[in-house]
Structures are given as C-alpha cells and as structure tokens.
Amino acid sequence: MDVGNIDEREAFTTLDGSTIREIAGRTTLPSRHQSLAEATVPPGGATVAHYHPQSEELYFFTAGRGRLRVAGEWREVGPGDCAVLPPGVEHKLENSGAEPLVLLCCCSPPYSHEDTVLTEEPRPAP
C-alpha cells in the first residue's frame, strides 16, 4: 500500500497552462494506469484549448465557478459538478468567478505532456 498527502506535492504547470499538484501518478504514488491531480485556475484565468489523443479525463469541481467548453459546447461548472472528457475531444476551462476554480482531475492513462495537443496559441505570461 502507498499513501501520500497532497500537501507534500509541489505544484507545476501543465502544457495547457493550469497549475496542478499530482496526488497520484507516474511521478508521485506509483499509479500505472491513471493519475489524480488537484488543478487550480486563477480568477480571470483559462486553460489553452486542447485534447488528449489517449487519455479520458474526469473533472470534479471542488471550489469556485467557471465555464467548461467541450466539443464546442459551453457549460457552467461549480462545486459538486463532474465532467467526463473522452479521448480526442477538445476542451477548455475558464474561471469566470472571483475566487480560484479548483478541481480534481483524473486521467486514464496518466497525464503526460506528450498526450496533450494544443488547439490554440498559449496566452503570453503576465
């Protein structure tokens, strides 16, 4: 059995521009077939539109308010909402609220930069 704590994890920025702390995956707890991370999008922030050729993602929102675009359709999201993002489907997340938008993201197979295809230009760094 392997047990870890999110407070022991260093945050990093994914290819789509979100800040995450991986709870379990290839670089933390030894998870071979999936990854679990906490992602945060700051107020006024957004991810870069992208898709994953291999990974299915689950987004479970725990704090904040935002909008999620999946295959061209926008939906409002907030605490308690869960979205299923199939492999190969473009998606983008925007924080439309005044507090950080926080979500748990589960990827199967585990998240990797190599499985992320950007479909718009990244925003310039502030």
Number of C-alpha atoms within 10 A of each C-alpha: 4 8 8 11 9 13 9 11 15 10 17 13 12 16 18 23 18 19 19 22 21 25 24 23 22 15 10 16 17 14 16 12 12 18 24 24 22 21 23 24 23 18 17 14 19 23 20 21 19 21 25 23 15 18 21 20 23 18 21 21 23 17 17 21 20 26 19 20 15 20 13 11 9 13 12 14 23 19 15 10 13 16 15 12 19 17 16 17 14 19 22 19 24 21 25 20 16 12 15 19 28 24 24 19 21 24 22 17 17 20 25 16 10 10 17 18 17 16 14 10 10 14 12 5 5 3
